[in-house]
Amino acid sequence: MAEAGAGWGLIPQAQAARQLAEGTLVELLPDFTVTCRCTGIIGAMAGNCCDQLTRHLLHQARRALIPPQGVSATGQSNKGVS
């Protein structure tokens, strides 16, 4: 809907990259970011399949998502590191 001009939204940068490059979407607040923790709950009986899926999701998230300012891709604080 945002691309059609019917509103605005908080669209992840990776999802909107093409439209931003083409100019069909524009950043209203270029320096504004939203930080959220990606969490999930896996039952104790989930087993090996869910362990593998969790490891895969974590790997892909660390590769593709932009870590919050002051936090490395591994989730460790990098404040005071030069």
C-alpha positions as CSV (number, residue, x, y, z in Angstrom):
1,M,0.0,0.0,0.0
2,A,2.9,2.4,0.7
3,E,4.2,1.9,-2.8
4,A,0.8,2.7,-4.2
5,G,0.8,5.9,-2.3
6,A,-1.9,4.9,0.1
7,G,0.1,5.3,3.3
8,W,3.4,5.0,5.0
9,G,4.9,2.2,7.1
10,L,7.9,0.8,8.8
11,I,9.3,-1.5,6.1
12,P,12.5,-3.4,6.7
13,Q,15.4,-1.9,4.6
14,A,16.1,-5.3,3.0
15,Q,12.5,-5.6,1.9
16,A,12.3,-2.1,0.5
17,A,15.8,-1.8,-1.1
18,R,14.6,-2.2,-4.7
19,Q,11.8,0.3,-4.4
20,L,14.0,2.8,-2.6
21,A,16.6,2.5,-5.4
22,E,13.9,2.9,-8.1
23,G,12.4,5.9,-6.3
24,T,8.9,4.3,-5.9
25,L,9.4,4.6,-2.1
26,V,11.2,7.4,-0.3
27,E,12.5,7.5,3.2
28,L,10.5,10.1,5.2
29,L,12.9,10.0,8.2
30,P,16.3,8.7,6.8
31,D,18.0,8.6,10.2
32,F,15.2,6.9,12.0
33,T,15.6,3.2,12.9
34,V,13.6,0.8,15.0
35,T,15.4,-1.8,17.0
36,C,13.7,-5.0,18.1
37,R,15.0,-8.3,19.5
38,C,14.1,-11.3,17.4
39,T,13.0,-14.0,19.8
40,G,11.2,-17.2,19.6
41,I,9.9,-20.0,21.9
42,I,10.6,-23.6,21.2
43,G,9.0,-26.3,23.2
44,A,11.3,-28.6,25.3
45,M,10.1,-31.6,23.2
46,A,11.0,-30.0,19.8
47,G,14.1,-32.2,19.2
48,N,16.9,-32.1,16.7
49,C,14.9,-30.7,13.8
50,C,14.0,-27.5,15.6
51,D,17.6,-27.2,16.8
52,Q,18.8,-27.3,13.2
53,L,16.2,-24.8,12.1
54,T,17.1,-22.4,15.0
55,R,20.8,-22.5,14.1
56,H,19.9,-21.9,10.4
57,L,17.6,-18.9,11.3
58,L,20.2,-17.4,13.6
59,H,22.9,-17.7,11.0
60,Q,20.8,-16.1,8.3
61,A,19.6,-13.3,10.6
62,R,23.2,-12.5,11.6
63,R,24.1,-12.4,7.9
64,A,21.1,-10.4,6.6
65,L,19.9,-8.1,9.4
66,I,21.5,-4.9,10.5
67,P,22.5,-5.1,14.2
68,P,21.5,-2.2,16.5
69,Q,24.0,0.6,17.0
70,G,26.6,-0.5,19.6
71,V,25.9,-4.3,19.1
72,S,27.9,-6.6,16.9
73,A,26.2,-9.2,14.6
74,T,26.9,-11.8,17.3
75,G,24.8,-9.8,19.8
76,Q,27.8,-8.7,21.8
77,S,28.2,-5.1,22.9
78,N,31.0,-3.3,21.0
79,K,30.8,-0.2,23.1
80,G,34.3,1.0,24.0
81,V,35.9,-1.1,21.3
82,S,37.9,0.9,18.8
